[in-house]
């Protein structure tokens, strides 16, 4: 699977797993995927929120890795 296809797969997975953030006026956006690393940007109310660091990020990373085994690591931008 090429990076463009992988980007689309990750974007769909992010949409599915980020519903909890949407309830709090936040979102995640896929910025890039390369060398097994997914780069996601926190948007909206999530930027700078203390709750994001309390396991929420770990849960999203775990969920994405389970859904997409090609992801080795997730980098969250905007924290």
TORKOL-4160 file (C-alpha; in steps of 0.2 Angstrom, whole numbers, padded with zeros to 4 digits, m for minus):
79
<pt num="1" X="0000" Y="0000" Z="0000"/>
<pt num="2" X="0007" Y="0017" Z="m0005"/>
<pt num="3" X="0008" Y="0032" Z="0007"/>
<pt num="4" X="m0007" Y="0040" Z="m0002"/>
<pt num="5" X="m0018" Y="0025" Z="0001"/>
<pt num="6" X="m0011" Y="0023" Z="0019"/>
<pt num="7" X="m0015" Y="0041" Z="0022"/>
<pt num="8" X="m0034" Y="0038" Z="0017"/>
<pt num="9" X="m0035" Y="0023" Z="0028"/>
<pt num="10" X="m0027" Y="0032" Z="0043"/>
<pt num="11" X="m0039" Y="0047" Z="0040"/>
<pt num="12" X="m0054" Y="0035" Z="0041"/>
<pt num="13" X="m0048" Y="0026" Z="0057"/>
<pt num="14" X="m0045" Y="0043" Z="0065"/>
<pt num="15" X="m0062" Y="0049" Z="0061"/>
<pt num="16" X="m0069" Y="0033" Z="0069"/>
<pt num="17" X="m0059" Y="0034" Z="0085"/>
<pt num="18" X="m0060" Y="0052" Z="0088"/>
<pt num="19" X="m0078" Y="0053" Z="0091"/>
<pt num="20" X="m0075" Y="0056" Z="0110"/>
<pt num="21" X="m0064" Y="0071" Z="0106"/>
<pt num="22" X="m0078" Y="0078" Z="0095"/>
<pt num="23" X="m0090" Y="0078" Z="0110"/>
<pt num="24" X="m0078" Y="0090" Z="0118"/>
<pt num="25" X="m0076" Y="0102" Z="0103"/>
<pt num="26" X="m0060" Y="0094" Z="0098"/>
<pt num="27" X="m0053" Y="0085" Z="0083"/>
<pt num="28" X="m0039" Y="0075" Z="0076"/>
<pt num="29" X="m0032" Y="0078" Z="0058"/>
<pt num="30" X="m0020" Y="0067" Z="0049"/>
<pt num="31" X="m0005" Y="0077" Z="0044"/>
<pt num="32" X="0007" Y="0064" Z="0037"/>
<pt num="33" X="0012" Y="0046" Z="0037"/>
<pt num="34" X="0030" Y="0040" Z="0033"/>
<pt num="35" X="0041" Y="0027" Z="0038"/>
<pt num="36" X="0028" Y="0019" Z="0050"/>
<pt num="37" X="0025" Y="0035" Z="0059"/>
<pt num="38" X="0008" Y="0043" Z="0058"/>
<pt num="39" X="0008" Y="0062" Z="0062"/>
<pt num="40" X="m0009" Y="0069" Z="0069"/>
<pt num="41" X="m0013" Y="0087" Z="0073"/>
<pt num="42" X="m0024" Y="0090" Z="0088"/>
<pt num="43" X="m0037" Y="0104" Z="0084"/>
<pt num="44" X="m0050" Y="0114" Z="0092"/>
<pt num="45" X="m0052" Y="0113" Z="0111"/>
<pt num="46" X="m0040" Y="0099" Z="0112"/>
<pt num="47" X="m0025" Y="0110" Z="0109"/>
<pt num="48" X="m0017" Y="0114" Z="0126"/>
<pt num="49" X="m0031" Y="0104" Z="0136"/>
<pt num="50" X="m0023" Y="0095" Z="0151"/>
<pt num="51" X="m0035" Y="0080" Z="0149"/>
<pt num="52" X="m0028" Y="0076" Z="0132"/>
<pt num="53" X="m0012" Y="0070" Z="0141"/>
<pt num="54" X="m0021" Y="0059" Z="0154"/>
<pt num="55" X="m0022" Y="0043" Z="0144"/>
<pt num="56" X="m0032" Y="0050" Z="0130"/>
<pt num="57" X="m0017" Y="0051" Z="0118"/>
<pt num="58" X="m0011" Y="0034" Z="0123"/>
<pt num="59" X="m0029" Y="0026" Z="0120"/>
<pt num="60" X="m0029" Y="0034" Z="0102"/>
<pt num="61" X="m0012" Y="0028" Z="0098"/>
<pt num="62" X="m0016" Y="0010" Z="0104"/>
<pt num="63" X="m0032" Y="0010" Z="0094"/>
<pt num="64" X="m0024" Y="0016" Z="0078"/>
<pt num="65" X="m0010" Y="0003" Z="0080"/>
<pt num="66" X="m0023" Y="m0011" Z="0082"/>
<pt num="67" X="m0033" Y="m0005" Z="0067"/>
<pt num="68" X="m0018" Y="m0002" Z="0056"/>
<pt num="69" X="m0003" Y="m0013" Z="0060"/>
<pt num="70" X="0008" Y="m0003" Z="0048"/>
<pt num="71" X="0008" Y="0011" Z="0061"/>
<pt num="72" X="0023" Y="0009" Z="0073"/>
<pt num="73" X="0022" Y="0026" Z="0081"/>
<pt num="74" X="0010" Y="0041" Z="0082"/>
<pt num="75" X="0016" Y="0059" Z="0084"/>
<pt num="76" X="0003" Y="0071" Z="0090"/>
<pt num="77" X="0006" Y="0089" Z="0085"/>
<pt num="78" X="m0001" Y="0104" Z="0094"/>
<pt num="79" X="0001" Y="0097" Z="0112"/>
